[in-house]
Amino acid sequence: MTRDPEVQLQRKRAAAERAVEEVVSGMVVGLGAGSTAAIAMGRLAARVVRGEVTNVRCVPCSVAVGEEAARLGLALTSLDAHAEIDVTIDGADEVDPMFGLLKGTGGALLREKIVAQASRRELIVVDDSKLSPVLGARCALPVEVVAFGWPAQAGFLESLGARVQLRRAPTGEPYCTDQGNHILDCKFGPIRQPHALARTLSERAGIVEHGLFLDLAIDLVIADERGVRIETRGVSR
């Protein structure tokens, strides 16, 4: 695994290009957020412009992603029009050996999860720096909460063992998601029982969503020093 930023960028580009090869004409495609997903979106737009795929409609997972997709010339649609998505191409902050994901650094975790759950195939694009033996070992867990009474949610998360920080915008104001909610970045350390934690968080009033994406990823597109490969629930090809 490399930490060289330029090498990581090259690998992300290679993985994104490979992922976009999975898109065929007529598909409804979910567009994730984050730097890797943005690269994939650019590659998809280039394929559309070249006429390699046609009649592709895209469901963006955030307002910003939708604006960028429109700028690139991609045709947009919505879950209202297409309740089932053929494939979603997205990235992840961490991926464990069971294909569990930690996501949400970009702030679009709620819509990303809605889109993921509506997808027949969730295709996650990563370089090898995102592979982790256990979720939470490297990244804080983003938790989206309603603005009303957010300190109570922070206290609840601290009672579960997290070090909690309210995410802030560059202006210093609390960061607001597309839904007008706040995000609490929670450093739990290694999360040994992610399903149990996910259930606990989902049961708490005021917590809208969390960045544990479990049992959703179908395929991983991984780039490392050996090249690019696709792993499907532990089966490489």
C-alpha positions as CSV (number, residue, x, y, z in Angstrom):
1,M,0.0,0.0,0.0
2,T,1.3,3.4,-0.9
3,R,0.7,6.8,0.7
4,D,2.2,8.7,-2.3
5,P,-0.6,11.2,-3.3
6,E,0.4,11.1,-7.0
7,V,0.5,7.3,-7.1
8,Q,-2.9,7.1,-5.3
9,L,-4.4,9.5,-7.8
10,Q,-3.1,7.4,-10.7
11,R,-4.6,4.3,-9.1
12,K,-8.0,6.0,-8.5
13,R,-8.1,7.1,-12.1
14,A,-7.3,3.6,-13.3
15,A,-10.0,2.0,-11.0
16,A,-12.6,4.6,-12.0
17,E,-11.9,4.0,-15.7
18,R,-12.4,0.3,-15.2
19,A,-15.6,0.8,-13.2
20,V,-17.2,2.9,-15.9
21,E,-16.6,0.1,-18.4
22,E,-19.4,-1.8,-16.6
23,V,-21.9,0.8,-17.8
24,V,-23.8,-0.2,-20.9
25,S,-26.4,1.6,-23.0
26,G,-29.8,2.1,-21.5
27,M,-28.7,1.9,-17.9
28,V,-29.8,4.1,-15.0
29,V,-26.6,4.9,-13.2
30,G,-26.3,6.2,-9.6
31,L,-23.5,8.9,-9.2
32,G,-21.8,8.9,-5.8
33,A,-20.0,11.8,-4.2
34,G,-16.3,12.2,-3.4
35,S,-13.1,12.5,-5.4
36,T,-13.0,9.0,-6.8
37,A,-16.7,9.1,-7.8
38,A,-16.0,12.4,-9.5
39,I,-13.3,10.9,-11.6
40,A,-15.7,8.1,-12.6
41,M,-18.4,10.6,-13.5
42,G,-15.9,12.4,-15.8
43,R,-15.0,9.1,-17.5
44,L,-18.7,8.2,-18.0
45,A,-19.4,11.6,-19.6
46,A,-16.4,11.0,-21.9
47,R,-17.9,7.7,-23.0
48,V,-21.3,9.3,-23.6
49,V,-19.7,12.1,-25.7
50,R,-17.8,9.5,-27.8
51,G,-21.0,7.6,-28.4
52,E,-19.7,4.4,-26.7
53,V,-22.9,4.3,-24.6
54,T,-26.3,5.9,-25.3
55,N,-29.5,6.5,-23.4
56,V,-27.7,6.6,-20.0
57,R,-29.6,8.4,-17.3
58,C,-28.0,9.3,-14.0
59,V,-29.3,9.7,-10.5
60,P,-27.0,12.1,-8.5
61,C,-26.6,11.6,-4.8
62,S,-26.2,15.3,-4.0
63,V,-27.0,18.7,-5.4
64,A,-23.4,19.4,-6.1
65,V,-23.0,16.1,-8.0
66,G,-26.1,16.8,-10.0
67,E,-24.8,20.2,-11.0
68,E,-21.4,18.8,-12.1
69,A,-23.1,15.9,-14.0
70,A,-25.3,18.4,-15.9
71,R,-22.2,20.6,-16.7
72,L,-20.6,17.5,-18.2
73,G,-23.6,16.8,-20.3
74,L,-24.9,13.7,-18.6
75,A,-28.7,13.2,-18.7
76,L,-30.2,13.4,-15.2
77,T,-33.2,11.6,-13.7
78,S,-34.4,10.9,-10.2
79,L,-35.6,8.1,-8.0
80,D,-39.1,9.4,-8.5
81,A,-38.8,8.5,-12.2
82,H,-36.7,5.4,-11.7
83,A,-37.1,3.7,-8.3
84,E,-34.6,1.0,-9.2
85,I,-31.0,1.9,-10.4
86,D,-29.0,-0.5,-12.5
87,V,-25.6,0.3,-11.1
88,T,-24.2,2.9,-8.7
89,I,-20.5,3.9,-9.0
90,D,-19.2,5.3,-5.7
91,G,-16.1,5.5,-3.6
92,A,-15.5,4.7,0.1
93,D,-13.4,6.0,2.9
94,E,-12.7,2.6,4.3
95,V,-13.5,-1.0,3.1
96,D,-13.2,-4.0,5.3
97,P,-12.7,-7.7,4.2
98,M,-16.5,-8.3,4.4
99,F,-17.2,-5.5,1.9
100,G,-18.4,-3.3,4.7
101,L,-17.9,0.4,4.0
102,L,-17.3,3.5,6.0
103,K,-18.5,6.6,4.0
104,G,-19.6,10.2,4.4
105,T,-16.5,12.3,4.4
106,G,-18.0,14.3,1.6
107,G,-21.2,14.9,3.5
108,A,-23.7,13.1,1.2
109,L,-24.1,10.0,3.2
110,L,-27.9,10.0,3.5
111,R,-28.5,10.4,-0.2
112,E,-25.7,8.0,-1.0
113,K,-27.3,5.3,1.1
114,I,-30.7,5.9,-0.3
115,V,-29.2,5.5,-3.8
116,A,-27.2,2.5,-2.8
117,Q,-30.2,0.7,-1.4
118,A,-32.1,1.4,-4.6
119,S,-29.4,-0.1,-6.7
120,R,-29.2,-3.6,-8.2
121,R,-25.4,-3.3,-8.1
122,E,-23.3,-1.1,-5.9
123,L,-19.9,-0.8,-7.5
124,I,-17.3,0.7,-5.1
125,V,-14.1,2.2,-6.6
126,V,-11.0,2.4,-4.4
127,D,-7.2,2.4,-4.4
128,D,-5.5,0.0,-1.9
129,S,-5.1,2.8,0.7
130,K,-8.8,2.5,1.5
131,L,-8.6,-1.2,2.4
132,S,-8.8,-1.7,6.2
133,P,-8.8,-4.8,8.4
134,V,-11.7,-3.2,10.5
135,L,-13.9,-0.2,9.9
136,G,-13.0,2.9,12.0
137,A,-9.3,2.0,12.2
138,R,-8.4,5.0,10.1
139,C,-11.4,7.3,9.7
140,A,-14.0,8.9,11.9
141,L,-17.5,7.8,11.4
142,P,-19.8,10.5,10.1
143,V,-23.2,10.7,11.7
144,E,-25.9,12.9,10.3
145,V,-28.2,14.5,12.9
146,V,-31.0,17.0,12.9
147,A,-29.9,20.5,13.9
148,F,-32.5,20.6,16.7
149,G,-30.9,19.3,19.9
150,W,-27.7,18.1,18.2
151,P,-25.6,18.4,21.5
152,A,-27.8,15.7,22.9
153,Q,-26.9,13.4,20.0
154,A,-23.2,14.3,20.6
155,G,-23.6,13.3,24.2
156,F,-25.2,10.0,23.2
157,L,-22.4,9.2,20.8
158,E,-19.8,10.0,23.4
159,S,-21.6,7.6,25.8
160,L,-21.0,4.9,23.2
161,G,-17.2,5.6,23.3
162,A,-16.7,8.1,20.5
163,R,-14.8,11.3,20.5
164,V,-17.2,13.6,18.7
165,Q,-16.6,16.8,16.7
166,L,-19.2,18.9,15.0
167,R,-18.3,19.3,11.3
168,R,-17.9,22.9,10.3
169,A,-18.0,24.7,7.0
170,P,-15.1,26.8,5.8
171,T,-16.9,29.9,7.2
172,G,-16.8,28.4,10.7
173,E,-20.6,27.8,10.8
174,P,-21.9,24.2,11.3
175,Y,-21.7,22.3,8.1
176,C,-25.2,21.7,6.6
177,T,-26.1,18.7,4.4
178,D,-28.5,19.0,1.4
179,Q,-31.2,18.2,3.9
180,G,-30.2,21.0,6.3
181,N,-28.8,18.6,8.9
182,H,-25.5,18.6,10.8
183,I,-22.7,16.0,10.7
184,L,-20.9,14.7,13.8
185,D,-17.6,13.1,13.0
186,C,-17.2,10.3,15.6
187,K,-13.8,8.7,16.3
188,F,-14.7,5.3,17.7
189,G,-11.5,3.6,16.8
190,P,-11.8,0.1,15.4
191,I,-15.5,-0.8,15.2
192,R,-15.5,-4.5,16.0
193,Q,-19.2,-5.0,15.8
194,P,-20.4,-2.6,13.0
195,H,-23.8,-4.2,12.6
196,A,-24.6,-3.8,16.3
197,L,-23.4,-0.2,16.2
198,A,-25.5,0.5,13.1
199,R,-28.6,-0.8,14.8
200,T,-28.0,1.3,17.9
201,L,-27.5,4.5,15.9
202,S,-30.6,3.8,13.7
203,E,-32.8,3.5,16.8
204,R,-31.8,6.9,18.2
205,A,-34.3,9.8,17.5
206,G,-32.4,12.7,16.1
207,I,-29.9,10.6,14.3
208,V,-30.9,10.7,10.6
209,E,-28.2,8.4,9.1
210,H,-24.7,7.1,9.7
211,G,-21.7,6.3,7.5
212,L,-21.7,2.5,8.0
213,F,-22.7,1.0,4.7
214,L,-23.1,-2.6,5.4
215,D,-24.3,-5.5,3.1
216,L,-24.6,-3.0,0.2
217,A,-21.4,-3.3,-1.8
218,I,-21.7,-5.9,-4.5
219,D,-18.4,-5.3,-6.3
220,L,-15.1,-3.6,-5.4
221,V,-12.9,-2.2,-8.1
222,I,-9.5,-2.1,-6.5
223,A,-6.3,-0.5,-7.9
224,D,-2.9,-1.3,-6.4
225,E,0.6,-2.0,-7.5
226,R,-0.6,-5.1,-9.4
227,G,-3.1,-3.2,-11.5
228,V,-6.9,-3.0,-11.4
229,R,-9.2,-5.9,-10.4
230,I,-12.8,-6.5,-9.6
231,E,-13.7,-8.5,-6.5
232,T,-17.3,-9.7,-6.1
233,R,-18.1,-10.9,-2.6
234,G,-14.7,-12.4,-2.3
235,V,-14.4,-13.9,-5.8
236,S,-11.8,-12.2,-7.9
237,R,-11.9,-11.9,-11.7
